[in-house]
Amino acid sequence: MADLDSPRIAYLDTTQRAPAASPRLRRLTVSLANAWHELRKSRTALIGFIMLALLFAACVATPVIATHDPVKQSYRERLAPPSAQHYLGTDRLGRDIYSRLLWGGRRLVAIAILAVTLGLTLGVPYGVLASYYGGRTDTIAMRFVDGLLAFPGLLLYLLFVTLAREWKLEGIYNDLILVSALGFAFMPEAARLARGSVLVEKQKEYVEASRAIGDSNLSIALRQILPNIVSPLIVNATVRLGYVILIVAALSFLGLGTPPPTPDWGSDLAAARDYMETAPLIAAFPGLAICYTVLAFNLFGDGLRDILDPRLAER
Amino acid sequence: MLAYILRRIAYLVPVLFVLTVVVFTFVEMLPGNIIDTLVGTEGNNDPEVRKILEKEYGLDQPVYVRYAKWLYRTMQGDLGTSLVTRRPVAVELMSGIPATVYLAVVGISLSMLIAVPLGTIAAVRRNTPIDYTAQVASLAGISIPEFWFAILCVLLFSLYLGWLPSSGYVSPFVDFWGSLKFLILPAAAIGFRQAAYTTRLTRSSMLDEMNKEYVDTARSLGFSERKVIFKYTLRNAMIPTITISGLQLANLLGGTVVLESIFAWPGVGRAIFEAIIQRDYPLIQAGVLVLGVIVVTINLLVDLTYRLLNPRVKLG
């Protein structure tokens, strides 16, 4: 670590070279340069970041780079191998796999991000407030969280998904039920994590200082403590995104996700099982797509943890 | 310790309360009610008949009374009757438990057999090719969806090589050696995936322990490296590993739905999955409840074991 300081100088140079149009823009450039500098400290994080950047780019650009309508069937071209026409071949109904992967990924990533955001929005204030007020409030609040955590693995989602089916919810409503189920399921974990960090944080001097100048409890908890416990939450949320994607894929693999013909990695994989012997490639692509996405989130989360908590990185 | 155990058991009450409320609410929130089903089959939509039926099934009472009655029946072991098979739900679920336990226990044992040596070696030989391989393998293991991994295993070992059956189940009590053939693929699918988590955990807790002062003391006293690692650090490092494996076991007992349906393994998970497909609500309700109770109980046992293994943890 002899050249610890040299990248710092480099980033200072970048800020000087950046057009100082407005102070706000400059601040943004500095913080981006800082983030990039931090990111380069961990190879894991960097690889994860690049993989995620590609993934998000593909999700955003889907309408442009998809070559076919993802649900358009073509019986003449069933189970076609990869070609210039169909980059990854076609599935059992002659639908273009490449386009289906793109559209399916866009939906899957959107669901995961919404679900994790919902979980954080519910769980973090809950945990912060419970732990900040402490005492009996904390005990009762955490018992409730324990009750929710007691639900094993998939079962909570299965209940929600069954309800969605029985209410005959379709399309976006079905996805919203899924999002809220996954969000609720993340809530207890987010709450516990936030609570644990707040327990440490609230002993610190700056909290004492805020109290001395007469800040209200609510304002101290949410405006002073919350910003200081963000890093473990970000790491956890990143890893959770990968996990949520696995769960959604598993549910639709079981046939409990969005009904066909919506492109979906899990259900496409399930449908491809019947052609495993004759056309194993159809099952390979959605599987690889899931692996890639989950791996990207895991790598980025792992690397981020090393960057934000250097003590752990030495392990 | 006794006071602590009692307090932990008392903590279960609110947890179980939340669990029962959620499970009860689930059935309450289903569209329509049992009267529709009954009346529908009779082709009789007379309001008088509905009233009588409602009274008979207690649907004219407020929600909390019905919850209390349902809870009372449930605690007596009456979980209702399956709508599909017309057998008591308790019987349906019990018949799945041996298969699920068999799979989960073997899967977790396999996971620990892989993860503990691998994690230990990775920590001891830190920053060597062995370590990197272990880390990459475990990261890959975490990222591969279990159902895809299972399908790939079936493709390789059943379809191409023809060594193992692709699905099915034979009870180990009927034919132990015969049952192994069916067990290998699902157990390996579970084992490898869980091992991916456990390896990372074992590695990092080994590294944690190896940085502690007692290790330096042991070394300076002239103990061999082998003795330091096996007699001292590994023992301490195993505490979190055992805890996590216990939690994984609890989760597997409730969460092998996907693998059980891929391998046609007649366990509780598959029973619940089929109940969902066939809209067998009493079975879904009771299944989730029973599995939830099992998970809570195992979590408690794991927690108590953890305190026993690690007396330094303050009882709190």
Interface residues (C-beta under 8 A of the other chain):
Chain A: R143 F144 D146 G147 L148 A150 F151 P152 G153 L154 L155 L156 L158 L159 V161 T162 L163 E166 W167 G242 L246 A249 A250 F253 L254 G255 L256 L269 R273 M276 E277 P280 A283 G287 I290 C291 V294 L295 N298 L299 D302 L312 R315
Chain B: Y11 P14 V15 L16 F17 V18 L19 V22 V23 F26 M29 L30 P31 L139 A140 I142 S143 I144 P145 E146 F147 W148 I151 L152 V154 L155 L159 R203 S204 L207 D208 A250 N251 L252 L253 G254 G255 V257 V258 S261 I272 F273 I276 I277 R279 I284 G287 V288 L291 G292 I294 V295 V296 N299
